[in-house]
Amino acid sequence: MYFIIENKEQLDRLEVSDQSFIQIVTSNDYYHSKLTRVSLVYYNNSKKGYVFVINHCEGFSLDLKLVEEFLQKHTKVYLLDKKMHSYFLDLPQAIDVQFICIDKNNEYSSFECNTPVHRDFYMRYPVMPTINEVLPISKHYQKCECLYKMVKDYFELEMDIDLQEKLVDAYKHVEETGIQVDLSCLNKKYQFQHPEYSLLGNTIYSNYNLYNLTARPTNSFNGVNFLAIPKDKDFRECFVPKNDYLVEFDFDAYHLRLISRLIRFEPPKDSMHNYLGRAYFNVAELTDEQYKESKAITFKQLYGGIEPQYKDIDFFKSLDEYINNEWKKYNAHKASVLPTGRILKKLPGMNKLKLFNYIIQNLETKENIYKILEINKLLSNKKTKLILITYDSFLFDFSKEDDKNTLKNIKTILEGGNMVVKHKYGVNYAF
């Protein structure tokens, strides 16, 4: 037996519990959260499961704001996919079970509970924007009850909720802005089977996946990998500003400068690649070819192991000591604490270079979180917006109404912590 809540009187009769689980059912699972609405909210107070009807043909519509106010009274609200939920409900105390799973199991858990009816409906009507509003409530309830049974054993096992909240807030704020596109160009270069999943008018929405062991987000949605858009001009010119210009800030040797912090090495004020290149080739100034080769040598040392001929360079000497010490600690404790606080357990196939890569990617993500939050605060009352992050570069849709001081302030934020950035701009993304 399940219970449908479809008016305020029924909602008011529910007791507030210290711990609960919710799961939003949007109108179509495939649509970006920005392009859909809430159909149902499943709620379980640890005793019984309920369905709050928001938009569904089988019930009256309960005001979602009332649901939010009811849930805000709870001490803890567990759910799956906090970023998705944050598009519809303001629940600072919400705890994402997926983060708990990664923290505890060191892997992403796919909680598959679709019923045969779900699979049949989505096979027949995948682009129907309100498909979940006609799929029987009883089947949604069945699916959500299954989810609850699969996740309930993770309750009370959460770790650093504050940093997870910051991670969700930072990347959700970026993706919900959207990126303006030249539709004619986009349709020629990208083969969308279902453009409605991510496109509204001439705005496309990306979707950051935050569930990675290193904590480093990926961003591939509806056929577009936003972190690996081809460098080819024909692909990049499809992305254009809503305002006046696209402005991209690139970090100079981002990982090298993060590593410098870890190993307590004072980085130079100019390019790290110039600094290391001069040591490689024993010259005062690098040629363009030497600079290019210097970057390749450095990359090989970082991720393929430091070669004997470079171990006397101060930077690599300190780095070699750091990598070996971290590897010893990892083996001694059968785990490593990453910069975000996540515990990386003993994994099959791990070696000291892989461990080092996990540490750097995790540190990069932690650094980016705080920079993004500070930038979003700076731009909160401006037309200029941060619209895409690709690890070591930040892309902005810049409005001339905000003047150049806005760009200077962004640069100051990005260069915090001994970082160096350079920028380029244009009327599309093909800089």
Secondary structure as a PSIPRED ss2 file (coil, helix, strand):
# PSIPRED VFORMAT (PSIPRED V4.0)

   1 M C   1.000  0.000  0.000
   2 Y C   1.000  0.000  0.000
   3 F E   0.000  0.000  1.000
   4 I E   0.000  0.000  1.000
   5 I E   0.000  0.000  1.000
   6 E C   1.000  0.000  0.000
   7 N C   1.000  0.000  0.000
   8 K H   0.000  1.000  0.000
   9 E H   0.000  1.000  0.000
  10 Q H   0.000  1.000  0.000
  11 L H   0.000  1.000  0.000
  12 D H   0.000  1.000  0.000
  13 R C   1.000  0.000  0.000
  14 L C   1.000  0.000  0.000
  15 E C   1.000  0.000  0.000
  16 V C   1.000  0.000  0.000
  17 S C   1.000  0.000  0.000
  18 D C   1.000  0.000  0.000
  19 Q E   0.000  0.000  1.000
  20 S E   0.000  0.000  1.000
  21 F E   0.000  0.000  1.000
  22 I E   0.000  0.000  1.000
  23 Q E   0.000  0.000  1.000
  24 I E   0.000  0.000  1.000
  25 V E   0.000  0.000  1.000
  26 T E   0.000  0.000  1.000
  27 S C   1.000  0.000  0.000
  28 N C   1.000  0.000  0.000
  29 D C   1.000  0.000  0.000
  30 Y C   1.000  0.000  0.000
  31 Y C   1.000  0.000  0.000
  32 H C   1.000  0.000  0.000
  33 S H   0.000  1.000  0.000
  34 K H   0.000  1.000  0.000
  35 L H   0.000  1.000  0.000
  36 T C   1.000  0.000  0.000
  37 R C   1.000  0.000  0.000
  38 V E   0.000  0.000  1.000
  39 S E   0.000  0.000  1.000
  40 L E   0.000  0.000  1.000
  41 V E   0.000  0.000  1.000
  42 Y E   0.000  0.000  1.000
  43 Y E   0.000  0.000  1.000
  44 N E   0.000  0.000  1.000
  45 N C   1.000  0.000  0.000
  46 S C   1.000  0.000  0.000
  47 K C   1.000  0.000  0.000
  48 K C   1.000  0.000  0.000
  49 G E   0.000  0.000  1.000
  50 Y E   0.000  0.000  1.000
  51 V E   0.000  0.000  1.000
  52 F E   0.000  0.000  1.000
  53 V E   0.000  0.000  1.000
  54 I C   1.000  0.000  0.000
  55 N C   1.000  0.000  0.000
  56 H C   1.000  0.000  0.000
  57 C C   1.000  0.000  0.000
  58 E C   1.000  0.000  0.000
  59 G C   1.000  0.000  0.000
  60 F C   1.000  0.000  0.000
  61 S C   1.000  0.000  0.000
  62 L C   1.000  0.000  0.000
  63 D C   1.000  0.000  0.000
  64 L H   0.000  1.000  0.000
  65 K H   0.000  1.000  0.000
  66 L H   0.000  1.000  0.000
  67 V H   0.000  1.000  0.000
  68 E H   0.000  1.000  0.000
  69 E H   0.000  1.000  0.000
  70 F H   0.000  1.000  0.000
  71 L H   0.000  1.000  0.000
  72 Q C   1.000  0.000  0.000
  73 K C   1.000  0.000  0.000
  74 H C   1.000  0.000  0.000
  75 T C   1.000  0.000  0.000
  76 K E   0.000  0.000  1.000
  77 V E   0.000  0.000  1.000
  78 Y E   0.000  0.000  1.000
  79 L E   0.000  0.000  1.000
  80 L C   1.000  0.000  0.000
  81 D C   1.000  0.000  0.000
  82 K H   0.000  1.000  0.000
  83 K H   0.000  1.000  0.000
  84 M H   0.000  1.000  0.000
  85 H H   0.000  1.000  0.000
  86 S H   0.000  1.000  0.000
  87 Y C   1.000  0.000  0.000
  88 F C   1.000  0.000  0.000
  89 L C   1.000  0.000  0.000
  90 D C   1.000  0.000  0.000
  91 L C   1.000  0.000  0.000
  92 P C   1.000  0.000  0.000
  93 Q C   1.000  0.000  0.000
  94 A E   0.000  0.000  1.000
  95 I E   0.000  0.000  1.000
  96 D E   0.000  0.000  1.000
  97 V H   0.000  1.000  0.000
  98 Q H   0.000  1.000  0.000
  99 F H   0.000  1.000  0.000
 100 I H   0.000  1.000  0.000
 101 C H   0.000  1.000  0.000
 102 I H   0.000  1.000  0.000
 103 D H   0.000  1.000  0.000
 104 K H   0.000  1.000  0.000
 105 N H   0.000  1.000  0.000
 106 N C   1.000  0.000  0.000
 107 E C   1.000  0.000  0.000
 108 Y C   1.000  0.000  0.000
 109 S C   1.000  0.000  0.000
 110 S C   1.000  0.000  0.000
 111 F C   1.000  0.000  0.000
 112 E C   1.000  0.000  0.000
 113 C C   1.000  0.000  0.000
 114 N C   1.000  0.000  0.000
 115 T C   1.000  0.000  0.000
 116 P H   0.000  1.000  0.000
 117 V H   0.000  1.000  0.000
 118 H H   0.000  1.000  0.000
 119 R H   0.000  1.000  0.000
 120 D H   0.000  1.000  0.000
 121 F H   0.000  1.000  0.000
 122 Y H   0.000  1.000  0.000
 123 M H   0.000  1.000  0.000
 124 R H   0.000  1.000  0.000
 125 Y C   1.000  0.000  0.000
 126 P C   1.000  0.000  0.000
 127 V C   1.000  0.000  0.000
 128 M C   1.000  0.000  0.000
 129 P C   1.000  0.000  0.000
 130 T C   1.000  0.000  0.000
 131 I H   0.000  1.000  0.000
 132 N H   0.000  1.000  0.000
 133 E H   0.000  1.000  0.000
 134 V C   1.000  0.000  0.000
 135 L C   1.000  0.000  0.000
 136 P C   1.000  0.000  0.000
 137 I H   0.000  1.000  0.000
 138 S H   0.000  1.000  0.000
 139 K H   0.000  1.000  0.000
 140 H H   0.000  1.000  0.000
 141 Y H   0.000  1.000  0.000
 142 Q H   0.000  1.000  0.000
 143 K H   0.000  1.000  0.000
 144 C H   0.000  1.000  0.000
 145 E H   0.000  1.000  0.000
 146 C H   0.000  1.000  0.000
 147 L H   0.000  1.000  0.000
 148 Y H   0.000  1.000  0.000
 149 K H   0.000  1.000  0.000
 150 M H   0.000  1.000  0.000
 151 V H   0.000  1.000  0.000
 152 K H   0.000  1.000  0.000
 153 D H   0.000  1.000  0.000
 154 Y H   0.000  1.000  0.000
 155 F C   1.000  0.000  0.000
 156 E C   1.000  0.000  0.000
 157 L C   1.000  0.000  0.000
 158 E C   1.000  0.000  0.000
 159 M C   1.000  0.000  0.000
 160 D C   1.000  0.000  0.000
 161 I H   0.000  1.000  0.000
 162 D H   0.000  1.000  0.000
 163 L H   0.000  1.000  0.000
 164 Q H   0.000  1.000  0.000
 165 E H   0.000  1.000  0.000
 166 K H   0.000  1.000  0.000
 167 L H   0.000  1.000  0.000
 168 V H   0.000  1.000  0.000
 169 D H   0.000  1.000  0.000
 170 A H   0.000  1.000  0.000
 171 Y H   0.000  1.000  0.000
 172 K H   0.000  1.000  0.000
 173 H H   0.000  1.000  0.000
 174 V H   0.000  1.000  0.000
 175 E H   0.000  1.000  0.000
 176 E C   1.000  0.000  0.000
 177 T C   1.000  0.000  0.000
 178 G C   1.000  0.000  0.000
 179 I E   0.000  0.000  1.000
 180 Q E   0.000  0.000  1.000
 181 V E   0.000  0.000  1.000
 182 D C   1.000  0.000  0.000
 183 L H   0.000  1.000  0.000
 184 S H   0.000  1.000  0.000
 185 C H   0.000  1.000  0.000
 186 L H   0.000  1.000  0.000
 187 N H   0.000  1.000  0.000
 188 K H   0.000  1.000  0.000
 189 K H   0.000  1.000  0.000
 190 Y C   1.000  0.000  0.000
 191 Q C   1.000  0.000  0.000
 192 F C   1.000  0.000  0.000
 193 Q C   1.000  0.000  0.000
 194 H C   1.000  0.000  0.000
 195 P H   0.000  1.000  0.000
 196 E H   0.000  1.000  0.000
 197 Y H   0.000  1.000  0.000
 198 S C   1.000  0.000  0.000
 199 L E   0.000  0.000  1.000
 200 L E   0.000  0.000  1.000
 201 G C   1.000  0.000  0.000
 202 N C   1.000  0.000  0.000
 203 T E   0.000  0.000  1.000
 204 I E   0.000  0.000  1.000
 205 Y C   1.000  0.000  0.000
 206 S C   1.000  0.000  0.000
 207 N C   1.000  0.000  0.000
 208 Y C   1.000  0.000  0.000
 209 N E   0.000  0.000  1.000
 210 L C   1.000  0.000  0.000
 211 Y C   1.000  0.000  0.000
 212 N C   1.000  0.000  0.000
 213 L C   1.000  0.000  0.000
 214 T C   1.000  0.000  0.000
 215 A C   1.000  0.000  0.000
 216 R C   1.000  0.000  0.000
 217 P C   1.000  0.000  0.000
 218 T E   0.000  0.000  1.000
 219 N C   1.000  0.000  0.000
 220 S E   0.000  0.000  1.000
 221 F E   0.000  0.000  1.000
 222 N C   1.000  0.000  0.000
 223 G C   1.000  0.000  0.000
 224 V E   0.000  0.000  1.000
 225 N E   0.000  0.000  1.000
 226 F C   1.000  0.000  0.000
 227 L C   1.000  0.000  0.000
 228 A C   1.000  0.000  0.000
 229 I C   1.000  0.000  0.000
 230 P C   1.000  0.000  0.000
 231 K C   1.000  0.000  0.000
 232 D C   1.000  0.000  0.000
 233 K H   0.000  1.000  0.000
 234 D H   0.000  1.000  0.000
 235 F H   0.000  1.000  0.000
 236 R H   0.000  1.000  0.000
 237 E C   1.000  0.000  0.000
 238 C C   1.000  0.000  0.000
 239 F E   0.000  0.000  1.000
 240 V C   1.000  0.000  0.000
 241 P C   1.000  0.000  0.000
 242 K C   1.000  0.000  0.000
 243 N C   1.000  0.000  0.000
 244 D C   1.000  0.000  0.000
 245 Y E   0.000  0.000  1.000
 246 L E   0.000  0.000  1.000
 247 V E   0.000  0.000  1.000
 248 E E   0.000  0.000  1.000
 249 F E   0.000  0.000  1.000
 250 D E   0.000  0.000  1.000
 251 F E   0.000  0.000  1.000
 252 D C   1.000  0.000  0.000
 253 A C   1.000  0.000  0.000
 254 Y H   0.000  1.000  0.000
 255 H H   0.000  1.000  0.000
 256 L H   0.000  1.000  0.000
 257 R H   0.000  1.000  0.000
 258 L H   0.000  1.000  0.000
 259 I H   0.000  1.000  0.000
 260 S H   0.000  1.000  0.000
 261 R H   0.000  1.000  0.000
 262 L H   0.000  1.000  0.000
 263 I H   0.000  1.000  0.000
 264 R C   1.000  0.000  0.000
 265 F C   1.000  0.000  0.000
 266 E C   1.000  0.000  0.000
 267 P C   1.000  0.000  0.000
 268 P C   1.000  0.000  0.000
 269 K C   1.000  0.000  0.000
 270 D C   1.000  0.000  0.000
 271 S C   1.000  0.000  0.000
 272 M H   0.000  1.000  0.000
 273 H H   0.000  1.000  0.000
 274 N H   0.000  1.000  0.000
 275 Y H   0.000  1.000  0.000
 276 L H   0.000  1.000  0.000
 277 G H   0.000  1.000  0.000
 278 R H   0.000  1.000  0.000
 279 A H   0.000  1.000  0.000
 280 Y H   0.000  1.000  0.000
 281 F H   0.000  1.000  0.000
 282 N C   1.000  0.000  0.000
 283 V C   1.000  0.000  0.000
 284 A C   1.000  0.000  0.000
 285 E C   1.000  0.000  0.000
 286 L C   1.000  0.000  0.000
 287 T C   1.000  0.000  0.000
 288 D H   0.000  1.000  0.000
 289 E H   0.000  1.000  0.000
 290 Q H   0.000  1.000  0.000
 291 Y H   0.000  1.000  0.000
 292 K H   0.000  1.000  0.000
 293 E H   0.000  1.000  0.000
 294 S H   0.000  1.000  0.000
 295 K H   0.000  1.000  0.000
 296 A H   0.000  1.000  0.000
 297 I H   0.000  1.000  0.000
 298 T H   0.000  1.000  0.000
 299 F H   0.000  1.000  0.000
 300 K H   0.000  1.000  0.000
 301 Q H   0.000  1.000  0.000
 302 L H   0.000  1.000  0.000
 303 Y H   0.000  1.000  0.000
 304 G H   0.000  1.000  0.000
 305 G C   1.000  0.000  0.000
 306 I C   1.000  0.000  0.000
 307 E C   1.000  0.000  0.000
 308 P H   0.000  1.000  0.000
 309 Q H   0.000  1.000  0.000
 310 Y H   0.000  1.000  0.000
 311 K C   1.000  0.000  0.000
 312 D C   1.000  0.000  0.000
 313 I C   1.000  0.000  0.000
 314 D H   0.000  1.000  0.000
 315 F H   0.000  1.000  0.000
 316 F H   0.000  1.000  0.000
 317 K H   0.000  1.000  0.000
 318 S H   0.000  1.000  0.000
 319 L H   0.000  1.000  0.000
 320 D H   0.000  1.000  0.000
 321 E H   0.000  1.000  0.000
 322 Y H   0.000  1.000  0.000
 323 I H   0.000  1.000  0.000
 324 N H   0.000  1.000  0.000
 325 N H   0.000  1.000  0.000
 326 E H   0.000  1.000  0.000
 327 W H   0.000  1.000  0.000
 328 K H   0.000  1.000  0.000
 329 K H   0.000  1.000  0.000
 330 Y H   0.000  1.000  0.000
 331 N H   0.000  1.000  0.000
 332 A H   0.000  1.000  0.000
 333 H H   0.000  1.000  0.000
 334 K C   1.000  0.000  0.000
 335 A E   0.000  0.000  1.000
 336 S E   0.000  0.000  1.000
 337 V E   0.000  0.000  1.000
 338 L C   1.000  0.000  0.000
 339 P C   1.000  0.000  0.000
 340 T C   1.000  0.000  0.000
 341 G C   1.000  0.000  0.000
 342 R C   1.000  0.000  0.000
 343 I E   0.000  0.000  1.000
 344 L E   0.000  0.000  1.000
 345 K E   0.000  0.000  1.000
 346 K C   1.000  0.000  0.000
 347 L C   1.000  0.000  0.000
 348 P C   1.000  0.000  0.000
 349 G C   1.000  0.000  0.000
 350 M C   1.000  0.000  0.000
 351 N C   1.000  0.000  0.000
 352 K H   0.000  1.000  0.000
 353 L H   0.000  1.000  0.000
 354 K H   0.000  1.000  0.000
 355 L H   0.000  1.000  0.000
 356 F H   0.000  1.000  0.000
 357 N H   0.000  1.000  0.000
 358 Y H   0.000  1.000  0.000
 359 I H   0.000  1.000  0.000
 360 I H   0.000  1.000  0.000
 361 Q H   0.000  1.000  0.000
 362 N H   0.000  1.000  0.000
 363 L H   0.000  1.000  0.000
 364 E H   0.000  1.000  0.000
 365 T H   0.000  1.000  0.000
 366 K H   0.000  1.000  0.000
 367 E H   0.000  1.000  0.000
 368 N H   0.000  1.000  0.000
 369 I H   0.000  1.000  0.000
 370 Y H   0.000  1.000  0.000
 371 K H   0.000  1.000  0.000
 372 I H   0.000  1.000  0.000
 373 L H   0.000  1.000  0.000
 374 E H   0.000  1.000  0.000
 375 I H   0.000  1.000  0.000
 376 N H   0.000  1.000  0.000
 377 K H   0.000  1.000  0.000
 378 L H   0.000  1.000  0.000
 379 L C   1.000  0.000  0.000
 380 S C   1.000  0.000  0.000
 381 N C   1.000  0.000  0.000
 382 K C   1.000  0.000  0.000
 383 K C   1.000  0.000  0.000
 384 T C   1.000  0.000  0.000
 385 K E   0.000  0.000  1.000
 386 L E   0.000  0.000  1.000
 387 I E   0.000  0.000  1.000
 388 L E   0.000  0.000  1.000
 389 I E   0.000  0.000  1.000
 390 T C   1.000  0.000  0.000
 391 Y C   1.000  0.000  0.000
 392 D C   1.000  0.000  0.000
 393 S E   0.000  0.000  1.000
 394 F E   0.000  0.000  1.000
 395 L E   0.000  0.000  1.000
 396 F E   0.000  0.000  1.000
 397 D E   0.000  0.000  1.000
 398 F E   0.000  0.000  1.000
 399 S C   1.000  0.000  0.000
 400 K H   0.000  1.000  0.000
 401 E H   0.000  1.000  0.000
 402 D H   0.000  1.000  0.000
 403 D H   0.000  1.000  0.000
 404 K H   0.000  1.000  0.000
 405 N H   0.000  1.000  0.000
 406 T H   0.000  1.000  0.000
 407 L H   0.000  1.000  0.000
 408 K H   0.000  1.000  0.000
 409 N H   0.000  1.000  0.000
 410 I H   0.000  1.000  0.000
 411 K H   0.000  1.000  0.000
 412 T H   0.000  1.000  0.000
 413 I H   0.000  1.000  0.000
 414 L H   0.000  1.000  0.000
 415 E C   1.000  0.000  0.000
 416 G C   1.000  0.000  0.000
 417 G C   1.000  0.000  0.000
 418 N C   1.000  0.000  0.000
 419 M C   1.000  0.000  0.000
 420 V C   1.000  0.000  0.000
 421 V E   0.000  0.000  1.000
 422 K E   0.000  0.000  1.000
 423 H E   0.000  0.000  1.000
 424 K E   0.000  0.000  1.000
 425 Y E   0.000  0.000  1.000
 426 G E   0.000  0.000  1.000
 427 V C   1.000  0.000  0.000
 428 N C   1.000  0.000  0.000
 429 Y C   1.000  0.000  0.000
 430 A C   1.000  0.000  0.000
 431 F C   1.000  0.000  0.000
